[in-house]
Amino acid sequence: MAANEIGNLKVSDFFNGYDPETGVKYLDLRRQKMKIDFFTFLSPEASKAVKKYLDFRAREPKTRKSDRFIVLFFLTLSQAF
């Protein structure tokens, strides 16, 4: 995924399509620059990192349905922990 697509992910995008049993996340996205639809997956490790980042932001489950963006400021996960 390009930085633009990552920056446009919303909390609800992450939790819709997340399989807690396998830890795999399915993403159905649109490449903004090329206007092409595509899908990809987040590995269990990547999904875990996103969940840790959301926990770091102290978001409660109620934000799962929110239209808030996942990445508020371009912090790396290493800065967050």
N, C-alpha and C positions, 0 to 999 in steps of 0.2 A: 504494500500500500504506500502511496505517496504521502508526504507530510500534509498536504491539503486534505486528503481523505481522513487521516487520523485526527487532524484538527477539527473536522466537522462532525466527528462521532458524538452522539448524545448518550446520556446515561441509559435512556430507554433502548437505544440501538444495541447496547451491550447486553442487557438482560433479556431482550427478545431474541430467541434463538440460542440461548446459552443452555447447554446440557450439563446439569450439576453432577450427573453420574459419571460422565467421561471427562468433564472439564473443558470440552471443546466448544468453541463459539463459532457459529456460522454467521457470516456477514454478507448481506446482499446490498451492494453499493453501486454508486455511479461515479465514474472517473470524471471529475469536474472539467478538467482541461480538454479532454477528448470527447466528452458527452457520451461515454460508452458505459453500459451497465456491465457489472461483473460481480462475481462472488468469490469469497475467500474464507479461510478459517483461521482462527486463533488457536494455537496449541494450548494444552492445559497449562503450560508454564506461562505463556503470554496472558491467558485469561486470569491466572492467579496474580500476575503483576498488575493487571488493570483493577482487579478487586482490591488489592492492597492499596493502590493509589486512591481508589474511591473511599476506602476506610480512612486513609490519611486525610482526606478532605472532610472527614467526619459526616458523611452523608448517611442518613437513615434510609431504610427501604422505601419510604414514601417518595423519594426522588427517582426511583426506578422508572416511574411513568412520566417523569418531567421532561421538558424539552430543553433542559440545561445541557450545555456542551460538556463533554468529559474533560477536555483539556481547557482549563481556564486561562492559564498562562503557560508558556512553553517551557515548563519545568521538565527536567528529565526525571525518570524514576529514581535515579541514584541521588538526586538532590532531595527528593521527597523523603528518603529514608536516611 
